[in-house]
């Protein structure tokens, strides 16, 4: 199912999200705030600041009936490789402000070093400097903004002897620590983030969430603090999965477990690939329930898992076959139901999210 962004379509007048500010976290550099200064119904000036000092500016324009917006970089101009992170932040801000366009045309900078790392195509008109074309579906796969520096550890495909003997996986990277992912959500006006769970710090909130009746119905972990501490300790020693706390504006909202599907309990039920991922999740903070926010978690989890390992081609899942609400979220986040099967503890639906389809159809 294709999901359209709710910020509005750019036909005749500017969408509601055209003005305002957004936040961006380049992996190489400190946080940026980008402010929109509307010039007319079809153009805006973008001004990026860090600690209240202006460090970058650009002009954004969208021609009538076009599927591409035009971004003019004022400064920096992308002619130095060290400017790539700042240019990427301006690109993300531009894409957020015109959610219905499929690409950005960066005028006259097709050969600039910072643009070469972002653009999949360079196009030149006769007698003009070449333009760089940045596809939305490609840009959101680049690990330039949303992953925290040092959180990604991509291992070579060394075959491991640790795991199920009938489906031995590659050697898995160590479990991450600290903040892993951070992204501004313009439609919610908040920052979503993931950080690795720390049982020494997070046991109390984890215990409270797992003992909520609506959570324990699915997770079956309504246990005491000591038992849940052992659960998290066992997880720390398991190379095939790790847990994270998801937050809005650094307020804990939910718990998620990310796993490698090949050596998981799901592995024997389909033809698993080495870098397939999967996840389970819960919203423990009842103040943040509701479809818009829950769908944001579906999209963010999937985005993070595809960024974390570029060889991951699909994300798998096994929700209860009878859980219609969960399956509707899956459909709205580009997860396709492949079949139903019987786990020892439930009748499950096998769902799959393909990388290409996710970045082509799901708004971020």
Beta strands, then each sheet from edge to edge (+ up, - down):
strand 1: 20-24
strand 2: 32-40
strand 3: 43-50
strand 4: 53-62
strand 5: 68-75
strand 6: 103-106
strand 7: 121-123
strand 8: 131-135
strand 9: 179-185
strand 10: 190-196
strand 11: 241-248
strand 12: 251-260
strand 13: 277-283
strand 14: 314-317
strand 15: 335-342
strand 16: 347-354
sheet 1: 1+ 2- 3+ 4- 5+ 6+ 8- 7+
sheet 2: 9+ 10- 11+ 12- 13+ 14+ 16- 15+
end
